[in-house]
Amino acid sequence: MPVLDRGGAEEATFAAFEDNHASHAVSRKLGYRHDGLERHVIRGAMTVDVRLRLSRADWGLHRTTPVTIEGLEPSLPMLGLPAS
């Protein structure tokens, strides 16, 4: 989450289907915490998304591997952050 490292973003959010156990496991390892549920109807069937939230502090506590995102700069204004 270099966005959290830049000093502008305080949190990152993520959601995954309730039964996507692998995605939840990776997110927990990165420091994401449960942030509620969302219910949606997709193709006539109800689905449940689990919302997760990662604070800057939790990112720092769980960060064990350097992470970079290529091509992030053009997206920063859409995230409310200034491009450098």
C-alpha positions, -999 to +999 in steps of 0.1 A: +000+000+000+024+027-011-007+050-009-006+047+029+032+053+029+028+086+010+014+104+040-020+113+024-042+082+028-052+071+063-069+039+054-074+014+026-106-006+022-114-039+004-143-062+001-145-099-010-173-124-012-180-142+021-168-175+008-135-162-007-114-177+021-081-173+003-086-136-002-096-131+034-065-150+046-042-128+025-060-096+037-057-106+074-020-113+069-016-078+056-033-063+086-068-057+073-096-058+100-133-067+096-154-037+088-189-050+083-209-068+057-227-058+025-255-077+009-260-076-029-283-093-054-263-107-083-282-126-110-312-129-087-293-144-058-282-127-026-245-125-020-226-113+010-194-092+008-171-089+038-157-054+041-122-050+054-102-019+064-065-013+068-053+016+088-019+032+082-008+020+117-019-016+110-001-015+077+031-006+095+027-033+121+021-061+095+044-050+068+070-076+062+077-074+025+084-043+004+054-036-018+053-014-049+026-005-074+036+004-109+016+031-126+000+044-094+009+081-100-019+088-126-045+074-102-036+094-072-059+124-079-088+099-082-079+088-046-079+124-034-041+126-033-017+149-051+004+134-079+041+139-070 
